């Protein structure tokens, strides 16, 4: 969970810097790619953990 949140924070920071700074549009693109990769990673982890619940 910490990795997921850290990657979202990094993507937001890169996106903001890429949007605000002149000539650093590539940081916005990198931030978007990191965000998409993180969302896919989170969805795969959620799907994996959802099926392995222990019934008590």
mmCIF file of the N, C-alpha and C atoms, coordinates in Angstrom:
data_MODEL
# 
_entry.id   MODEL 
# 
loop_
_atom_site.group_PDB 
_atom_site.id 
_atom_site.type_symbol 
_atom_site.label_atom_id 
_atom_site.label_alt_id 
_atom_site.label_comp_id 
_atom_site.label_asym_id 
_atom_site.label_entity_id 
_atom_site.label_seq_id 
_atom_site.pdbx_PDB_ins_code 
_atom_site.Cartn_x 
_atom_site.Cartn_y 
_atom_site.Cartn_z 
_atom_site.occupancy 
_atom_site.B_iso_or_equiv 
_atom_site.pdbx_formal_charge 
_atom_site.auth_seq_id 
_atom_site.auth_comp_id 
_atom_site.auth_asym_id 
_atom_site.auth_atom_id 
_atom_site.pdbx_PDB_model_num 
ATOM 1   N N  . UNK A 1 1  ? 0.816   -1.184  0.000   1.00 0.00 ? 1  UNK A N  1 
ATOM 2   C CA . UNK A 1 1  ? 0.000   0.000   0.000   1.00 0.00 ? 1  UNK A CA 1 
ATOM 3   C C  . UNK A 1 1  ? 0.870   1.262   0.000   1.00 0.00 ? 1  UNK A C  1 
ATOM 4   N N  . UNK A 1 2  ? 1.982   1.201   0.718   1.00 0.00 ? 2  UNK A N  1 
ATOM 5   C CA . UNK A 1 2  ? 2.870   2.357   0.775   1.00 0.00 ? 2  UNK A CA 1 
ATOM 6   C C  . UNK A 1 2  ? 3.458   2.633   -0.610  1.00 0.00 ? 2  UNK A C  1 
ATOM 7   N N  . UNK A 1 3  ? 3.852   1.582   -1.310  1.00 0.00 ? 3  UNK A N  1 
ATOM 8   C CA . UNK A 1 3  ? 4.403   1.751   -2.650  1.00 0.00 ? 3  UNK A CA 1 
ATOM 9   C C  . UNK A 1 3  ? 3.370   2.377   -3.586  1.00 0.00 ? 3  UNK A C  1 
ATOM 10  N N  . UNK A 1 4  ? 2.134   1.942   -3.489  1.00 0.00 ? 4  UNK A N  1 
ATOM 11  C CA . UNK A 1 4  ? 1.055   2.472   -4.317  1.00 0.00 ? 4  UNK A CA 1 
ATOM 12  C C  . UNK A 1 4  ? 0.889   3.974   -4.082  1.00 0.00 ? 4  UNK A C  1 
ATOM 13  N N  . UNK A 1 5  ? 0.832   4.375   -2.823  1.00 0.00 ? 5  UNK A N  1 
ATOM 14  C CA . UNK A 1 5  ? 0.651   5.788   -2.505  1.00 0.00 ? 5  UNK A CA 1 
ATOM 15  C C  . UNK A 1 5  ? 1.874   6.621   -2.873  1.00 0.00 ? 5  UNK A C  1 
ATOM 16  N N  . UNK A 1 6  ? 3.057   6.059   -2.694  1.00 0.00 ? 6  UNK A N  1 
ATOM 17  C CA . UNK A 1 6  ? 4.287   6.765   -3.056  1.00 0.00 ? 6  UNK A CA 1 
ATOM 18  C C  . UNK A 1 6  ? 4.365   7.009   -4.561  1.00 0.00 ? 6  UNK A C  1 
ATOM 19  N N  . UNK A 1 7  ? 3.965   6.027   -5.352  1.00 0.00 ? 7  UNK A N  1 
ATOM 20  C CA . UNK A 1 7  ? 3.978   6.195   -6.799  1.00 0.00 ? 7  UNK A CA 1 
ATOM 21  C C  . UNK A 1 7  ? 2.932   7.205   -7.261  1.00 0.00 ? 7  UNK A C  1 
ATOM 22  N N  . UNK A 1 8  ? 1.783   7.238   -6.609  1.00 0.00 ? 8  UNK A N  1 
ATOM 23  C CA . UNK A 1 8  ? 0.777   8.241   -6.954  1.00 0.00 ? 8  UNK A CA 1 
ATOM 24  C C  . UNK A 1 8  ? 1.297   9.639   -6.623  1.00 0.00 ? 8  UNK A C  1 
ATOM 25  N N  . UNK A 1 9  ? 1.944   9.788   -5.474  1.00 0.00 ? 9  UNK A N  1 
ATOM 26  C CA . UNK A 1 9  ? 2.510   11.075  -5.096  1.00 0.00 ? 9  UNK A CA 1 
ATOM 27  C C  . UNK A 1 9  ? 3.597   11.508  -6.080  1.00 0.00 ? 9  UNK A C  1 
ATOM 28  N N  . UNK A 1 10 ? 4.460   10.581  -6.481  1.00 0.00 ? 10 UNK A N  1 
ATOM 29  C CA . UNK A 1 10 ? 5.513   10.907  -7.449  1.00 0.00 ? 10 UNK A CA 1 
ATOM 30  C C  . UNK A 1 10 ? 4.912   11.311  -8.789  1.00 0.00 ? 10 UNK A C  1 
ATOM 31  N N  . UNK A 1 11 ? 3.867   10.628  -9.221  1.00 0.00 ? 11 UNK A N  1 
ATOM 32  C CA . UNK A 1 11 ? 3.221   10.970  -10.487 1.00 0.00 ? 11 UNK A CA 1 
ATOM 33  C C  . UNK A 1 11 ? 2.600   12.362  -10.421 1.00 0.00 ? 11 UNK A C  1 
ATOM 34  N N  . UNK A 1 12 ? 1.984   12.698  -9.295  1.00 0.00 ? 12 UNK A N  1 
ATOM 35  C CA . UNK A 1 12 ? 1.394   14.027  -9.155  1.00 0.00 ? 12 UNK A CA 1 
ATOM 36  C C  . UNK A 1 12 ? 2.456   15.121  -9.162  1.00 0.00 ? 12 UNK A C  1 
ATOM 37  N N  . UNK A 1 13 ? 3.548   14.896  -8.453  1.00 0.00 ? 13 UNK A N  1 
ATOM 38  C CA . UNK A 1 13 ? 4.619   15.892  -8.417  1.00 0.00 ? 13 UNK A CA 1 
ATOM 39  C C  . UNK A 1 13 ? 5.222   16.081  -9.813  1.00 0.00 ? 13 UNK A C  1 
ATOM 40  N N  . UNK A 1 14 ? 5.495   14.983  -10.496 1.00 0.00 ? 14 UNK A N  1 
ATOM 41  C CA . UNK A 1 14 ? 6.041   15.093  -11.854 1.00 0.00 ? 14 UNK A CA 1 
ATOM 42  C C  . UNK A 1 14 ? 5.069   15.801  -12.789 1.00 0.00 ? 14 UNK A C  1 
ATOM 43  N N  . UNK A 1 15 ? 3.795   15.497  -12.644 1.00 0.00 ? 15 UNK A N  1 
ATOM 44  C CA . UNK A 1 15 ? 2.794   16.142  -13.489 1.00 0.00 ? 15 UNK A CA 1 
ATOM 45  C C  . UNK A 1 15 ? 2.692   17.627  -13.233 1.00 0.00 ? 15 UNK A C  1 
ATOM 46  N N  . UNK A 1 16 ? 2.728   18.026  -11.976 1.00 0.00 ? 16 UNK A N  1 
ATOM 47  C CA . UNK A 1 16 ? 2.641   19.448  -11.649 1.00 0.00 ? 16 UNK A CA 1 
ATOM 48  C C  . UNK A 1 16 ? 3.869   20.194  -12.153 1.00 0.00 ? 16 UNK A C  1 
ATOM 49  N N  . UNK A 1 17 ? 5.039   19.631  -11.926 1.00 0.00 ? 17 UNK A N  1 
ATOM 50  C CA . UNK A 1 17 ? 6.267   20.278  -12.406 1.00 0.00 ? 17 UNK A CA 1 
ATOM 51  C C  . UNK A 1 17 ? 6.267   20.348  -13.930 1.00 0.00 ? 17 UNK A C  1 
ATOM 52  N N  . UNK A 1 18 ? 5.857   19.259  -14.580 1.00 0.00 ? 18 UNK A N  1 
ATOM 53  C CA . UNK A 1 18 ? 5.817   19.244  -16.041 1.00 0.00 ? 18 UNK A CA 1 
ATOM 54  C C  . UNK A 1 18 ? 4.819   20.230  -16.616 1.00 0.00 ? 18 UNK A C  1 
ATOM 55  N N  . UNK A 1 19 ? 3.726   20.461  -15.915 1.00 0.00 ? 19 UNK A N  1 
ATOM 56  C CA . UNK A 1 19 ? 2.717   21.410  -16.390 1.00 0.00 ? 19 UNK A CA 1 
ATOM 57  C C  . UNK A 1 19 ? 3.161   22.847  -16.143 1.00 0.00 ? 19 UNK A C  1 
ATOM 58  N N  . UNK A 1 20 ? 3.775   23.096  -14.997 1.00 0.00 ? 20 UNK A N  1 
ATOM 59  C CA . UNK A 1 20 ? 4.112   24.465  -14.600 1.00 0.00 ? 20 UNK A CA 1 
ATOM 60  C C  . UNK A 1 20 ? 5.394   24.992  -15.250 1.00 0.00 ? 20 UNK A C  1 
ATOM 61  N N  . UNK A 1 21 ? 6.385   24.131  -15.412 1.00 0.00 ? 21 UNK A N  1 
ATOM 62  C CA . UNK A 1 21 ? 7.684   24.589  -15.916 1.00 0.00 ? 21 UNK A CA 1 
ATOM 63  C C  . UNK A 1 21 ? 7.689   24.599  -17.443 1.00 0.00 ? 21 UNK A C  1 
ATOM 64  N N  . UNK A 1 22 ? 8.214   25.666  -17.993 1.00 0.00 ? 22 UNK A N  1 
ATOM 65  C CA . UNK A 1 22 ? 8.288   25.793  -19.446 1.00 0.00 ? 22 UNK A CA 1 
ATOM 66  C C  . UNK A 1 22 ? 9.383   24.870  -19.990 1.00 0.00 ? 22 UNK A C  1 
ATOM 67  N N  . UNK A 1 23 ? 9.050   24.055  -20.960 1.00 0.00 ? 23 UNK A N  1 
ATOM 68  C CA . UNK A 1 23 ? 10.027  23.171  -21.588 1.00 0.00 ? 23 UNK A CA 1 
ATOM 69  C C  . UNK A 1 23 ? 10.191  21.823  -20.911 1.00 0.00 ? 23 UNK A C  1 
ATOM 70  N N  . UNK A 1 24 ? 9.398   21.547  -19.882 1.00 0.00 ? 24 UNK A N  1 
ATOM 71  C CA . UNK A 1 24 ? 9.495   20.251  -19.201 1.00 0.00 ? 24 UNK A CA 1 
ATOM 72  C C  . UNK A 1 24 ? 8.211   19.439  -19.373 1.00 0.00 ? 24 UNK A C  1 
ATOM 73  N N  . UNK A 1 25 ? 7.657   19.508  -20.562 1.00 0.00 ? 25 UNK A N  1 
ATOM 74  C CA . UNK A 1 25 ? 6.420   18.780  -20.852 1.00 0.00 ? 25 UNK A CA 1 
ATOM 75  C C  . UNK A 1 25 ? 6.617   17.272  -20.733 1.00 0.00 ? 25 UNK A C  1 
ATOM 76  N N  . UNK A 1 26 ? 7.852   16.817  -20.962 1.00 0.00 ? 26 UNK A N  1 
ATOM 77  C CA . UNK A 1 26 ? 8.112   15.385  -20.872 1.00 0.00 ? 26 UNK A CA 1 
ATOM 78  C C  . UNK A 1 26 ? 7.899   14.870  -19.448 1.00 0.00 ? 26 UNK A C  1 
ATOM 79  N N  . UNK A 1 27 ? 8.063   15.719  -18.432 1.00 0.00 ? 27 UNK A N  1 
ATOM 80  C CA . UNK A 1 27 ? 7.787   15.285  -17.058 1.00 0.00 ? 27 UNK A CA 1 
ATOM 81  C C  . UNK A 1 27 ? 6.298   15.024  -16.854 1.00 0.00 ? 27 UNK A C  1 
ATOM 82  N N  . UNK A 1 28 ? 5.472   15.806  -17.511 1.00 0.00 ? 28 UNK A N  1 
ATOM 83  C CA . UNK A 1 28 ? 4.029   15.565  -17.444 1.00 0.00 ? 28 UNK A CA 1 
ATOM 84  C C  . UNK A 1 28 ? 3.696   14.214  -18.061 1.00 0.00 ? 28 UNK A C  1 
ATOM 85  N N  . UNK A 1 29 ? 4.307   13.898  -19.172 1.00 0.00 ? 29 UNK A N  1 
ATOM 86  C CA . UNK A 1 29 ? 4.084   12.605  -19.827 1.00 0.00 ? 29 UNK A CA 1 
ATOM 87  C C  . UNK A 1 29 ? 4.582   11.465  -18.939 1.00 0.00 ? 29 UNK A C  1 
ATOM 88  N N  . UNK A 1 30 ? 5.762   11.623  -18.346 1.00 0.00 ? 30 UNK A N  1 
ATOM 89  C CA . UNK A 1 30 ? 6.302   10.586  -17.464 1.00 0.00 ? 30 UNK A CA 1 
ATOM 90  C C  . UNK A 1 30 ? 5.393   10.401  -16.246 1.00 0.00 ? 30 UNK A C  1 
ATOM 91  N N  . UNK A 1 31 ? 4.895   11.498  -15.694 1.00 0.00 ? 31 UNK A N  1 
ATOM 92  C CA . UNK A 1 31 ? 3.973   11.412  -14.566 1.00 0.00 ? 31 UNK A CA 1 
ATOM 93  C C  . UNK A 1 31 ? 2.701   10.672  -14.925 1.00 0.00 ? 31 UNK A C  1 
ATOM 94  N N  . UNK A 1 32 ? 2.174   10.917  -16.124 1.00 0.00 ? 32 UNK A N  1 
ATOM 95  C CA . UNK A 1 32 ? 0.964   10.218  -16.570 1.00 0.00 ? 32 UNK A CA 1 
ATOM 96  C C  . UNK A 1 32 ? 1.231   8.727   -16.753 1.00 0.00 ? 32 UNK A C  1 
ATOM 97  N N  . UNK A 1 33 ? 2.385   8.378   -17.295 1.00 0.00 ? 33 UNK A N  1 
ATOM 98  C CA . UNK A 1 33 ? 2.731   6.964   -17.486 1.00 0.00 ? 33 UNK A CA 1 
ATOM 99  C C  . UNK A 1 33 ? 2.900   6.269   -16.139 1.00 0.00 ? 33 UNK A C  1 
ATOM 100 N N  . UNK A 1 34 ? 3.551   6.938   -15.185 1.00 0.00 ? 34 UNK A N  1 
ATOM 101 C CA . UNK A 1 34 ? 3.720   6.363   -13.844 1.00 0.00 ? 34 UNK A CA 1 
ATOM 102 C C  . UNK A 1 34 ? 2.363   6.179   -13.175 1.00 0.00 ? 34 UNK A C  1 
ATOM 103 N N  . UNK A 1 35 ? 1.469   7.149   -13.335 1.00 0.00 ? 35 UNK A N  1 
ATOM 104 C CA . UNK A 1 35 ? 0.136   7.035   -12.754 1.00 0.00 ? 35 UNK A CA 1 
ATOM 105 C C  . UNK A 1 35 ? -0.634  5.860   -13.352 1.00 0.00 ? 35 UNK A C  1 
ATOM 106 N N  . UNK A 1 36 ? -0.584  5.708   -14.660 1.00 0.00 ? 36 UNK A N  1 
ATOM 107 C CA . UNK A 1 36 ? -1.281  4.584   -15.293 1.00 0.00 ? 36 UNK A CA 1 
ATOM 108 C C  . UNK A 1 36 ? -0.694  3.242   -14.856 1.00 0.00 ? 36 UNK A C  1 
ATOM 109 N N  . UNK A 1 37 ? 0.631   3.158   -14.796 1.00 0.00 ? 37 UNK A N  1 
ATOM 110 C CA . UNK A 1 37 ? 1.273   1.921   -14.358 1.00 0.00 ? 37 UNK A CA 1 
ATOM 111 C C  . UNK A 1 37 ? 0.901   1.611   -12.916 1.00 0.00 ? 37 UNK A C  1 
ATOM 112 N N  . UNK A 1 38 ? 0.822   2.630   -12.076 1.00 0.00 ? 38 UNK A N  1 
ATOM 113 C CA . UNK A 1 38 ? 0.454   2.429   -10.683 1.00 0.00 ? 38 UNK A CA 1 
ATOM 114 C C  . UNK A 1 38 ? -0.992  1.969   -10.548 1.00 0.00 ? 38 UNK A C  1 
ATOM 115 N N  . UNK A 1 39 ? -1.880  2.519   -11.334 1.00 0.00 ? 39 UNK A N  1 
ATOM 116 C CA . UNK A 1 39 ? -3.277  2.090   -11.282 1.00 0.00 ? 39 UNK A CA 1 
ATOM 117 C C  . UNK A 1 39 ? -3.439  0.640   -11.735 1.00 0.00 ? 39 UNK A C  1 
ATOM 118 N N  . UNK A 1 40 ? -2.682  0.232   -12.756 1.00 0.00 ? 40 UNK A N  1 
ATOM 119 C CA . UNK A 1 40 ? -2.716  -1.161  -13.204 1.00 0.00 ? 40 UNK A CA 1 
ATOM 120 C C  . UNK A 1 40 ? -2.158  -2.072  -12.113 1.00 0.00 ? 40 UNK A C  1 
ATOM 121 N N  . UNK A 1 41 ? -1.050  -1.658  -11.506 1.00 0.00 ? 41 UNK A N  1 
ATOM 122 C CA . UNK A 1 41 ? -0.443  -2.422  -10.424 1.00 0.00 ? 41 UNK A CA 1 
ATOM 123 C C  . UNK A 1 41 ? -1.420  -2.575  -9.252  1.00 0.00 ? 41 UNK A C  1 
ATOM 124 N N  . UNK A 1 42 ? -2.076  -1.486  -8.892  1.00 0.00 ? 42 UNK A N  1 
ATOM 125 C CA . UNK A 1 42 ? -3.047  -1.537  -7.798  1.00 0.00 ? 42 UNK A CA 1 
ATOM 126 C C  . UNK A 1 42 ? -4.244  -2.418  -8.119  1.00 0.00 ? 42 UNK A C  1 
ATOM 127 N N  . UNK A 1 43 ? -4.716  -2.354  -9.352  1.00 0.00 ? 43 UNK A N  1 
ATOM 128 C CA . UNK A 1 43 ? -5.849  -3.198  -9.745  1.00 0.00 ? 43 UNK A CA 1 
ATOM 129 C C  . UNK A 1 43 ? -5.475  -4.679  -9.713  1.00 0.00 ? 43 UNK A C  1 
ATOM 130 N N  . UNK A 1 44 ? -4.283  -5.001  -10.153 1.00 0.00 ? 44 UNK A N  1 
ATOM 131 C CA . UNK A 1 44 ? -3.846  -6.398  -10.124 1.00 0.00 ? 44 UNK A CA 1 
ATOM 132 C C  . UNK A 1 44 ? -3.684  -6.898  -8.695  1.00 0.00 ? 44 UNK A C  1 
ATOM 133 N N  . UNK A 1 45 ? -3.140  -6.075  -7.816  1.00 0.00 ? 45 UNK A N  1 
ATOM 134 C CA . UNK A 1 45 ? -2.995  -6.473  -6.407  1.00 0.00 ? 45 UNK A CA 1 
ATOM 135 C C  . UNK A 1 45 ? -4.352  -6.631  -5.753  1.00 0.00 ? 45 UNK A C  1 
ATOM 136 N N  . UNK A 1 46 ? -5.298  -5.736  -6.053  1.00 0.00 ? 46 UNK A N  1 
ATOM 137 C CA . UNK A 1 46 ? -6.627  -5.815  -5.469  1.00 0.00 ? 46 UNK A CA 1 
ATOM 138 C C  . UNK A 1 46 ? -7.336  -7.082  -5.932  1.00 0.00 ? 46 UNK A C  1 
ATOM 139 N N  . UNK A 1 47 ? -7.204  -7.396  -7.202  1.00 0.00 ? 47 UNK A N  1 
ATOM 140 C CA . UNK A 1 47 ? -7.839  -8.595  -7.740  1.00 0.00 ? 47 UNK A CA 1 
ATOM 141 C C  . UNK A 1 47 ? -7.227  -9.854  -7.128  1.00 0.00 ? 47 UNK A C  1 
ATOM 142 N N  . UNK A 1 48 ? -5.929  -9.852  -6.929  1.00 0.00 ? 48 UNK A N  1 
ATOM 143 C CA . UNK A 1 48 ? -5.233  -11.008 -6.360  1.00 0.00 ? 48 UNK A CA 1 
ATOM 144 C C  . UNK A 1 48 ? -5.634  -11.214 -4.904  1.00 0.00 ? 48 UNK A C  1 
ATOM 145 N N  . UNK A 1 49 ? -5.709  -10.161 -4.124  1.00 0.00 ? 49 UNK A N  1 
ATOM 146 C CA . UNK A 1 49 ? -6.027  -10.294 -2.702  1.00 0.00 ? 49 UNK A CA 1 
ATOM 147 C C  . UNK A 1 49 ? -7.501  -10.564 -2.468  1.00 0.00 ? 49 UNK A C  1 
ATOM 148 N N  . UNK A 1 50 ? -8.346  -10.170 -3.371  1.00 0.00 ? 50 UNK A N  1 
ATOM 149 C CA . UNK A 1 50 ? -9.778  -10.354 -3.191  1.00 0.00 ? 50 UNK A CA 1 
ATOM 150 C C  . UNK A 1 50 ? -10.162 -11.831 -3.192  1.00 0.00 ? 50 UNK A C  1 
ATOM 151 N N  . UNK A 1 51 ? -9.462  -12.641 -3.947  1.00 0.00 ? 51 UNK A N  1 
ATOM 152 C CA . UNK A 1 51 ? -9.810  -14.051 -4.045  1.00 0.00 ? 51 UNK A CA 1 
ATOM 153 C C  . UNK A 1 51 ? -9.225  -14.930 -2.956  1.00 0.00 ? 51 UNK A C  1 
ATOM 154 N N  . UNK A 1 52 ? -8.329  -14.411 -2.120  1.00 0.00 ? 52 UNK A N  1 
ATOM 155 C CA . UNK A 1 52 ? -7.640  -15.229 -1.127  1.00 0.00 ? 52 UNK A CA 1 
ATOM 156 C C  . UNK A 1 52 ? -8.044  -14.882 0.297   1.00 0.00 ? 52 UNK A C  1 
ATOM 157 N N  . UNK A 1 53 ? -9.299  -14.578 0.531   1.00 0.00 ? 53 UNK A N  1 
ATOM 158 C CA . UNK A 1 53 ? -9.737  -14.233 1.888   1.00 0.00 ? 53 UNK A CA 1 
ATOM 159 C C  . UNK A 1 53 ? -9.940  -15.510 2.695   1.00 0.00 ? 53 UNK A C  1 
ATOM 160 N N  . UNK A 1 54 ? -9.614  -15.420 3.956   1.00 0.00 ? 54 UNK A N  1 
ATOM 161 C CA . UNK A 1 54 ? -9.759  -16.550 4.858   1.00 0.00 ? 54 UNK A CA 1 
ATOM 162 C C  . UNK A 1 54 ? -11.102 -16.414 5.574   1.00 0.00 ? 54 UNK A C  1 
ATOM 163 N N  . UNK A 1 55 ? -11.930 -17.444 5.482   1.00 0.00 ? 55 UNK A N  1 
ATOM 164 C CA . UNK A 1 55 ? -13.243 -17.436 6.141   1.00 0.00 ? 55 UNK A CA 1 
ATOM 165 C C  . UNK A 1 55 ? -13.088 -17.896 7.563   1.00 0.00 ? 55 UNK A C  1 
ATOM 166 N N  . UNK A 1 56 ? -13.710 -17.145 8.469   1.00 0.00 ? 56 UNK A N  1 
ATOM 167 C CA . UNK A 1 56 ? -13.641 -17.540 9.895   1.00 0.00 ? 56 UNK A CA 1 
ATOM 168 C C  . UNK A 1 56 ? -15.017 -17.827 10.408  1.00 0.00 ? 56 UNK A C  1 
# 
